[in-house]
Every structure is written in C-alpha cells, then in structure tokens.
Amino acid sequence: MQSTRLAKLLEFLQSDPNDPFVLYALATEYNTSNDTEKALDYYLKLITDHPDYVGTYYHLGKLYQKLGQTEPALDIYQKGMVAARNKRDMHAFSELQGAYNSAAGLDYEDD
C-alpha cells in the first residue's frame, strides 16, 4: 500500500511531469522507504533533466554509497560541486565537498 504522501506526489507528477521539486520529493520518498531502484531512477532523471538542481547530487551520492558504489558517488559529488559553484551556492558546495572527502577517505583528524 502506498503512503498518502507518495500518492499525493504521484498526483503532482501527473500534473507536471517535469517539475524538479516533485521529482526530488519522489526520489527522496522512495529512498526513505528503501525502494532504491525507483529512488535512483528519479535522482538520475533530475541529474539529466535539471542538472542545476543542486540538492540532488548530495542525496544521489549518499544513495550510491549506501549501495556500496563509491566511484559513482565520488563522480556525482564532483559534478555537484561544479553545479553548486556555478550557482554560487557555497553552502551546498561545502556539504558536497565534505561528502566527497568522507567517501574518498580524506576526512582524517589531526592528532
């Protein structure tokens, strides 16, 4: 049985199938419910159709990491940093850089 929120999001998608916010919300909803295949589909659609929707990169990278796919995660974080820099969104850039460093094993602490 689908959640009420998911059903509502799918209705919104029928009204506007190219709305990046609805696509992002659906990806997040599927990711939260551990439907990784559908989450990946929506995140990848966002990256393709709305490459400037910066929030996608962080969550897609984290999903790749959750699936044990470090190299695709690193690639997505790098692309996200470029998108964030292009939008002058330094907060998102910083979060993506931190996620990249962590995934790459660069987040060491000084002794």
FENPE-V887418 format. One record per residue. RES is the residue in one letter. SS is DSSP state (H for helix, E for strand, C for the rest). PSI is psi in degrees with one decimal (none if undefined). Layout:
RES|SS|PSI, RES|SS|PSI
This chain:
M|C|131.9, Q|C|146.6, S|C|158.4, T|H|-40.3, R|H|-45.2, L|H|-43.5, A|H|-42.2, K|H|-42.0, L|H|-38.9, L|H|-34.4, E|H|-45.7, F|H|-38.4, L|H|-37.6, Q|H|-36.1, S|H|-38.8, D|C|87.2, P|C|-6.5, N|C|13.6, D|C|114.9, P|H|-33.0, F|H|-42.1, V|H|-42.7, L|H|-43.0, Y|H|-44.2, A|H|-39.7, L|H|-44.9, A|H|-44.5, T|H|-41.9, E|H|-45.8, Y|H|-39.0, N|H|-42.2, T|H|-35.5, S|C|13.2, N|C|26.5, D|C|76.3, T|H|-32.4, E|H|-47.4, K|H|-37.8, A|H|-46.7, L|H|-44.1, D|H|-47.3, Y|H|-40.3, Y|H|-42.4, L|H|-35.6, K|H|-41.3, L|H|-45.6, I|H|-39.1, T|H|-50.1, D|H|-23.5, H|C|65.3, P|C|-15.1, D|C|3.2, Y|C|84.9, V|C|-35.1, G|H|-23.5, T|H|-40.3, Y|H|-42.8, Y|H|-49.2, H|H|-35.9, L|H|-41.8, G|H|-43.8, K|H|-37.9, L|H|-43.7, Y|H|-42.2, Q|H|-43.1, K|H|-32.8, L|C|3.0, G|C|21.0, Q|C|78.0, T|H|-44.9, E|H|-48.0, P|H|-34.0, A|H|-46.8, L|H|-41.4, D|H|-44.1, I|H|-42.0, Y|H|-41.6, Q|H|-45.5, K|H|-38.2, G|H|-38.0, M|H|-39.2, V|H|-46.6, A|H|-42.5, A|H|-42.5, R|H|-41.7, N|H|-32.6, K|C|-1.1, R|C|35.0, D|C|84.7, M|H|-24.3, H|H|-49.2, A|H|-40.4, F|H|-45.8, S|H|-42.4, E|H|-42.2, L|H|-39.1, Q|H|-40.8, G|H|-42.2, A|H|-40.7, Y|H|-49.7, N|H|-41.7, S|H|-46.3, A|H|-32.3, A|C|-3.6, G|C|23.2, L|C|4.6, D|C|56.8, Y|C|160.1, E|C|141.0, D|C|139.2, D|C|none
